[in-house]
């Protein structure tokens, strides 16, 4: 009887919750049914709406949650252009692409309506409707900005965690979204997931110590992987904890004035309690990682000392030779054991030299010269850095002069300027290629902002150039430009590199 009761209870009482859990997957399968074979007579049949949806969701997570900024329609269109060209090799004119991008966006938004489906609730004996969205929008300063929904984030994370990101960081991104949308119960569930992940990492630390105790090499590999995927995210995780704590505190303050928050007060208190517990466990994990690092260093030192053997193990050497089936190393220890050349000779002429050698009456003391240190001595790496900065400053000046003309240009045109002002052999100089590599680390530059906060090595060189030659460089202070990397290639000497278009 009890088994039958449990069966019926699982079927009836759990059905509503299961249907609500399914809603985050529903939009994907709904969109996957969309076929491009019937759109524009099958011209875009190569496109896969399921893949496009996943790519767009990842883009929104990056912008909304990691960069903490909303997405405009133009930013979405630029991203989708890259997807169409890179992944589907689909080259379209502007009007065709504009129409296709708009069509896909309408489908992702379900033409402004939520994705919905009906199901029968056996408890209430009624049909209910579930609604969900992938992309939400807000109007800010007369501009429409777009955000990913919490259901879409949960769906994406359920399919596969974001590559190279900490699970804790991702979970906290989802937690921020849940708190912002007043889903405090869902937020509590996310924190439970965070606590479980922290506990797993602490257990992982103990496993690594256990492996290090009997296999240092395998333990070091596990240790490096653990530190790479755990410790490197601690700073970001701590910031997210503080941000979520502020959101919870704000929600508690709003309980006094907002009826919506007041009705959820109990859920908010539970959320705060779990969040404080998670922050304490996270601190414990940090201490455990520091202890692991210290213990690992100690075990590595002991392993190195033990590896310095005072005798040669012939049995081990023999087994290694048999296993490798290579006897070339036998020479290394057999040759010294063969017949030694012990015959020595002594020239008789040396006896005369010894007998006629005149000994000085007294020994002259050796004069010790005091070491003279050159105060302005520069090490080779300092000279190398000075040369690089000097060459980069010259190239920057040529680049800035070209930008001041106010017209867009290509790398080919810029190379002509380099040869005119720096000499014909400038493209043979290795500093020219390293300059291009450093320049291409960013797609756009605003010199006044660069002077306030340089981010890259090249931007440091720009700041030094302004400090050392203020009169020469002051006219470049408010220069701004962007770089667009084209598919065309140009040949410089024997090297082929991608052409760059500088947009002024």
C-alpha positions in Angstrom: 0.0 0.0 0.0 2.8 2.4 0.9 4.6 1.7 -2.4 1.4 2.5 -4.3 1.0 5.7 -2.3 4.6 6.7 -3.1 4.0 6.0 -6.8 0.8 8.0 -7.1 2.4 10.9 -5.1 5.4 11.0 -7.4 3.1 11.1 -10.5 0.6 13.6 -9.2 2.4 15.9 -6.8 5.7 16.1 -8.8 4.1 16.8 -12.2 3.8 20.5 -11.8 7.4 21.0 -10.7 8.6 18.8 -13.6 6.7 20.9 -16.2 8.2 24.1 -14.8 11.7 22.6 -15.0 11.2 21.7 -18.6 10.4 25.3 -19.6 14.1 26.3 -19.9 14.6 23.7 -22.6 11.4 24.4 -24.5 12.6 27.4 -26.6 15.7 25.4 -27.9 13.6 22.6 -29.3 11.0 25.0 -30.6 13.6 27.0 -32.5 15.4 23.9 -33.7 12.2 23.0 -35.6 12.7 26.2 -37.7 14.1 25.2 -41.1 15.8 27.7 -43.4 14.9 25.5 -46.4 11.6 27.2 -46.8 12.9 30.7 -46.2 13.9 32.7 -49.3 13.6 29.5 -51.4 16.2 27.6 -49.4 18.9 30.2 -50.0 20.1 29.9 -46.4 19.6 26.2 -45.9 23.1 25.8 -44.5 22.2 27.7 -41.4 21.4 25.8 -38.1 19.0 27.8 -35.8 20.0 25.6 -32.8 23.7 26.5 -33.2 22.9 30.2 -33.8 20.7 30.3 -30.6 23.5 28.8 -28.5 26.1 31.2 -29.9 23.8 34.2 -29.2 23.1 33.1 -25.7 26.9 32.8 -25.0 27.4 36.3 -26.4 24.7 37.7 -24.2 26.2 36.0 -21.1 29.6 37.5 -21.9 28.2 41.0 -22.4 25.5 41.1 -19.7 27.2 39.2 -16.9 30.9 39.3 -17.4 31.2 42.8 -18.9 28.0 44.0 -17.0 26.6 45.9 -19.9 23.4 45.7 -21.9 23.4 44.7 -25.6 22.2 47.0 -28.4 20.7 45.6 -31.6 23.7 46.8 -33.6 26.1 44.9 -31.3 24.0 41.8 -31.8 24.0 42.3 -35.5 27.8 42.7 -35.6 28.2 39.5 -33.6 25.9 37.5 -35.8 27.7 38.8 -38.9 30.9 37.2 -37.5 29.0 33.9 -36.9 27.6 33.8 -40.4 31.0 34.5 -42.1 33.2 32.5 -39.8 31.1 29.4 -39.1 28.9 29.2 -42.2 31.1 31.0 -44.7 28.0 33.0 -45.8 28.9 36.2 -47.5 26.0 38.5 -48.2 25.5 42.1 -49.3 24.4 44.6 -46.6 20.7 44.5 -47.4 20.4 40.7 -47.5 22.4 40.3 -44.3 20.3 43.0 -42.6 17.1 41.2 -43.5 18.4 37.8 -42.4 19.8 39.1 -39.1 16.4 40.7 -38.3 14.6 37.5 -39.2 16.7 35.5 -36.8 16.4 38.0 -34.0 12.6 37.9 -34.4 12.6 34.2 -34.1 14.9 34.3 -31.0 12.5 36.8 -29.4 9.5 34.7 -30.7 8.3 37.9 -32.4 8.0 39.7 -29.0 5.9 37.0 -27.4 7.0 34.5 -24.7 7.5 30.9 -25.6 4.6 29.1 -24.0 3.0 25.6 -23.8 0.1 24.1 -21.9 0.0 21.2 -19.5 -2.5 19.5 -17.3 -2.0 19.9 -13.5 -3.5 16.8 -11.8 -3.6 18.5 -8.4 -5.8 21.4 -9.5 -7.5 19.4 -12.2 -6.9 22.3 -14.6 -4.8 23.1 -17.6 -2.0 25.6 -17.0 0.3 27.7 -19.2 4.0 28.0 -18.8 5.8 31.1 -20.3 9.4 31.8 -20.7 11.7 34.1 -22.7 15.2 33.9 -24.0 15.9 37.7 -24.4 14.3 40.5 -22.4 14.5 44.2 -23.3 14.4 47.6 -21.5 14.1 51.1 -22.8 17.0 53.3 -21.5 17.3 56.9 -22.7 15.0 56.2 -25.7 17.2 53.3 -26.7 16.1 49.6 -26.6 18.7 47.5 -24.8 18.6 43.7 -24.5 19.3 41.2 -21.7 19.4 37.5 -21.4 16.8 35.9 -19.1 17.6 33.8 -16.1 15.9 30.8 -17.7 18.2 31.2 -20.7 21.3 31.3 -18.4 20.1 28.2 -16.6 19.5 26.3 -19.9 23.0 27.3 -21.2 24.8 26.2 -18.0 22.8 22.9 -17.9 24.1 22.0 -21.4 27.7 22.6 -20.7 29.6 24.9 -18.3 31.3 27.9 -20.0 34.8 26.9 -21.1 37.7 28.0 -18.8 35.4 29.6 -16.3 35.1 28.6 -12.6 31.8 26.8 -11.8 31.6 29.1 -8.8 31.8 32.2 -10.9 29.2 31.0 -13.3 26.8 30.0 -10.5 27.2 33.5 -9.0 26.4 35.1 -12.3 23.1 33.1 -12.3 22.6 34.1 -8.6 22.8 37.8 -9.5 20.3 37.3 -12.2 17.9 35.5 -9.8 18.1 38.2 -7.1 17.6 40.9 -9.7 14.4 39.2 -10.9 13.2 38.6 -7.3 13.5 34.8 -7.6 14.8 34.4 -4.1 13.8 30.7 -3.8 15.7 29.9 -7.0 18.7 31.9 -5.6 18.8 29.8 -2.5 19.0 26.7 -4.7 21.9 28.2 -6.6 23.8 28.9 -3.3 23.3 25.3 -2.2 24.9 24.4 -5.6 27.8 26.8 -4.8 28.3 25.2 -1.3 28.4 21.7 -2.9 31.0 22.9 -5.4 33.2 24.4 -2.6 32.9 21.2 -0.7 33.9 19.2 -3.8 37.0 21.4 -4.3 38.1 21.0 -0.7 37.8 17.2 -1.1 39.8 17.5 -4.3 42.5 19.2 -2.4 42.8 16.2 0.0 42.9 13.8 -3.0 45.8 15.7 -4.5 47.8 15.5 -1.2 47.1 11.8 -1.1 48.5 11.3 -4.6 51.5 13.5 -3.8 52.4 11.3 -0.9 53.2 8.3 -3.2 53.6 9.7 -6.8 55.0 13.2 -7.0 54.8 13.6 -10.8 51.2 12.6 -11.0 50.4 14.7 -7.9 52.1 17.8 -9.5 50.0 17.5 -12.6 46.8 17.3 -10.6 48.0 20.2 -8.4 48.7 22.4 -11.4 45.4 21.6 -13.0 43.6 22.3 -9.7 45.4 25.7 -9.2 44.7 26.7 -12.8 41.0 26.0 -12.6 40.4 27.1 -9.0 42.7 29.6 -7.5 42.9 31.9 -10.5 39.2 32.8 -10.1 39.3 33.6 -6.4 39.5 37.4 -6.9 36.5 37.4 -9.4 34.5 35.1 -7.1 35.1 37.4 -4.1 33.9 40.4 -6.0 30.8 38.5 -7.1 30.1 37.5 -3.5 30.3 41.1 -2.4 28.0 42.2 -5.2 25.4 39.5 -4.4 25.7 40.4 -0.7 24.9 44.0 -1.6 21.9 42.9 -3.7 20.6 40.8 -0.7 21.1 43.7 1.7 19.2 46.0 -0.7 16.4 43.5 -0.9 16.1 43.4 2.9 16.0 47.2 3.1 13.2 47.3 0.5 11.1 44.9 2.6 10.0 48.0 4.7 8.7 50.0 1.7 7.9 47.5 -1.0 5.0 45.1 -0.6 6.5 42.7 -3.1 9.7 42.4 -1.1 7.8 42.2 2.2 5.8 39.1 1.0 9.1 37.4 0.2 10.9 38.4 3.4 11.2 34.8 4.6 12.8 33.7 1.4 15.2 36.7 1.5 16.3 35.8 5.0 16.9 32.2 4.0 18.9 33.5 1.0 21.0 35.7 3.2 21.7 32.9 5.6 22.9 30.6 2.8 25.0 33.3 1.2 26.8 34.0 4.5 27.5 30.3 4.8 28.8 30.1 1.3 31.2 33.1 1.9 32.6 31.4 5.0 33.1 28.1 3.1 34.8 30.0 0.3 37.2 31.5 2.8 37.9 28.0 4.1 38.6 26.9 0.5 41.1 29.7 0.0 43.0 28.7 3.2 43.0 25.1 2.1 44.5 26.1 -1.3 47.3 28.1 0.4 48.0 25.1 2.7 48.1 22.8 -0.3 50.6 25.1 -2.1 52.9 25.1 1.0 52.6 21.3 1.4 53.2 20.7 -2.3 56.4 22.7 -2.3 57.6 20.8 0.8 56.9 17.4 -0.9 58.6 18.5 -4.1 61.8 19.4 -2.2 61.8 16.1 -0.4 61.3 14.2 -3.7 64.3 16.0 -5.3 66.5 15.1 -2.3 65.5 11.5 -2.4 66.2 11.4 -6.2 69.9 12.2 -5.6 71.2 8.6 -5.2 74.8 8.0 -4.1 75.0 4.7 -6.0 74.2 3.6 -9.6 71.3 1.1 -9.9 72.5 -1.4 -12.5 69.4 -3.6 -12.3 67.1 -0.6 -13.0 69.4 0.5 -15.9 69.3 -3.1 -17.4 65.5 -3.3 -17.1 65.1 0.1 -18.9 67.4 -1.0 -21.7 65.4 -4.2 -22.2 62.2 -2.3 -22.1 63.4 0.3 -24.7 65.2 -2.3 -26.8 68.0 0.2 -27.3 71.6 -0.6 -26.3 73.2 2.7 -27.4 73.3 3.9 -23.7 75.4 0.9 -22.7 78.5 2.9 -23.9 77.9 5.5 -21.2 78.9 3.1 -18.3 80.8 0.3 -20.1 83.5 2.4 -21.7 84.9 3.7 -18.4 85.3 0.1 -17.2 87.4 -1.0 -20.2 91.3 -1.0 -20.1 92.5 2.3 -18.8 95.5 4.1 -20.4 97.8 4.2 -17.3 101.1 4.7 -19.1 102.7 8.0 -18.2 105.8 9.8 -19.6 108.1 12.5 -18.2 110.5 14.5 -20.4 114.1 14.6 -19.2 114.5 18.2 -20.3 112.2 19.2 -17.5 114.9 18.0 -15.0 117.3 20.6 -16.3 114.7 23.3 -16.1 114.0 22.3 -12.5 117.7 22.3 -11.5 118.4 25.7 -13.2 115.3 27.4 -12.0 116.2 30.6 -10.2 114.3 31.2 -7.0 113.6 34.8 -6.2 114.9 36.2 -2.9 111.5 37.3 -1.8 108.0 36.9 -2.9 106.2 39.9 -4.3 102.7 40.4 -2.9 99.9 40.4 -5.4 98.4 43.8 -5.8 94.6 43.7 -5.4 92.9 46.4 -7.4 89.7 47.8 -6.1 86.7 47.1 -8.2 85.5 50.1 -10.1 81.7 50.1 -10.6 80.2 52.0 -13.5 77.2 53.8 -12.1 75.5 54.3 -15.4 76.0 50.7 -16.5 73.0 49.2 -18.3 72.2 45.6 -18.5 71.5 44.0 -22.0 67.8 43.7 -21.3 67.6 47.4 -20.4 69.4 48.4 -23.6 67.0 46.1 -25.5 64.0 47.8 -23.9 65.4 51.3 -24.7 65.8 50.3 -28.3 62.3 48.9 -28.6 60.7 52.0 -27.0 62.8 54.3 -29.3 61.7 52.4 -32.4 58.1 52.1 -31.3 58.0 55.9 -30.7 59.1 56.6 -34.2 56.5 54.2 -35.7 53.8 55.7 -33.5 54.6 59.2 -34.6 54.3 58.1 -38.3 51.0 56.3 -37.5 49.6 59.4 -35.6 50.6 61.8 -38.4 48.7 59.7 -40.9 45.6 59.6 -38.6 45.6 63.4 -38.2 45.0 63.6 -42.0 41.4 62.5 -41.1 41.1 59.8 -43.8 40.8 56.0 -43.4 43.8 54.0 -44.8 45.2 50.5 -45.0 48.4 48.9 -43.7 49.8 49.1 -47.2 49.5 52.9 -47.2 51.0 53.1 -43.7 54.0 51.0 -44.8 54.7 53.5 -47.5 54.9 56.2 -44.8 57.1 54.1 -42.7 59.6 53.6 -45.5 59.6 57.3 -46.4 60.2 58.5 -42.8 62.1 55.6 -41.3 64.0 54.2 -44.2 63.6 51.5 -46.8 64.7 48.7 -44.5 62.1 49.4 -41.8 60.1 46.3 -42.8 63.2 44.1 -42.3 63.4 45.2 -38.7 62.0 42.7 -36.2 60.7 45.6 -34.1 58.3 46.5 -37.0 56.6 43.1 -36.7 56.5 43.1 -32.9 55.0 46.7 -33.1 52.2 45.3 -35.3 51.5 42.4 -32.9 51.3 44.8 -29.9 49.1 47.2 -31.9 46.6 44.5 -32.8 46.0 43.5 -29.2 43.1 46.1 -29.2 40.7 46.9 -32.0 40.3 50.6 -31.0 42.4 53.3 -29.3 41.5 56.5 -27.5 44.8 58.2 -26.7 43.5 60.5 -23.9 42.0 57.5 -22.1 45.2 55.5 -22.8 47.3 58.2 -21.0 45.0 57.9 -17.9 45.1 54.1 -17.7 47.4 52.1 -20.0 46.5 48.4 -20.4 49.1 47.0 -22.7 52.9 47.2 -23.3 52.3 49.5 -26.4 50.1 51.8 -24.4 52.9 52.1 -21.8 55.2 53.1 -24.6 52.7 55.7 -25.7 52.6 57.2 -22.2 56.5 57.2 -22.1 56.6 59.0 -25.4 54.3 61.7 -24.2 56.3 62.1 -21.0 59.7 62.2 -22.7 58.7 64.3 -25.8 55.7 66.4 -24.6 56.1 69.1 -27.3 56.3 66.5 -30.1 53.4 64.3 -29.0 50.9 66.8 -27.4 49.1 67.2 -30.8 48.2 63.5 -30.7 46.5 63.6 -27.3 42.9 63.4 -28.6 43.4 60.9 -31.5 40.9 58.1 -31.7 40.9 55.3 -34.3 39.7 51.7 -34.9 41.2 48.8 -36.7 39.4 46.4 -39.0 41.1 43.1 -39.9 40.3 42.2 -43.5 40.6 38.8 -45.3 43.1 40.4 -47.8 46.8 39.6 -47.3 49.8 41.8 -48.2 53.3 40.6 -48.9 56.1 42.2 -46.9 59.5 41.0 -48.0 59.0 37.2 -47.9 56.2 37.3 -45.3 52.4 37.4 -45.9 50.3 39.1 -43.3 46.7 40.1 -43.1 45.9 43.6 -44.2 44.5 46.1 -41.6 42.1 48.9 -42.3 42.5 51.9 -40.0 39.1 53.7 -39.5 39.5 57.3 -38.4 
